[in-house]
Amino acid sequence: MSAMDVRRGDTGGTSFGSVSDLAGALRRAAAAHGEHEQRTGAADPDWPDWYAAYMVAEQAGTALPT
C-alpha cells in the first residue's frame, strides 16, 4: 500500500486498540524508516506519509514500503 492509497482512504479499517498498540506501531515504523533513509542516503521530508503507509500496510498484512 502506498502513501497515495492511504490519502485516498484505502486504509482497510486501520485502527489501534490502545495507546500501547499505536506507540508500538510508531516505533516499528520509525525503525523501518531509519533503514529506508539509510538506503536512500537522504532525509525524507515526507516521513509522515511513509509512516502512515507503513503502519497501514503492516496492520493489513500487505507489502511494506521500502
CORMODA-V523611 format. One record per run of one state. SS is the DSSP state (~ for helix, > for strand, _ for the rest). FROM is the first residue (numbers start at 0). LEN is the number of residues. Records with the same first field share a line. If there is no record, write none. Layout:
# CORMODA-V523611
SS: FROM-LEN + FROM-LEN
This chain:
# CORMODA-V523611
_: 0-2 + 8-10 + 40-6 + 60-6
~: 2-6 + 18-22 + 46-14
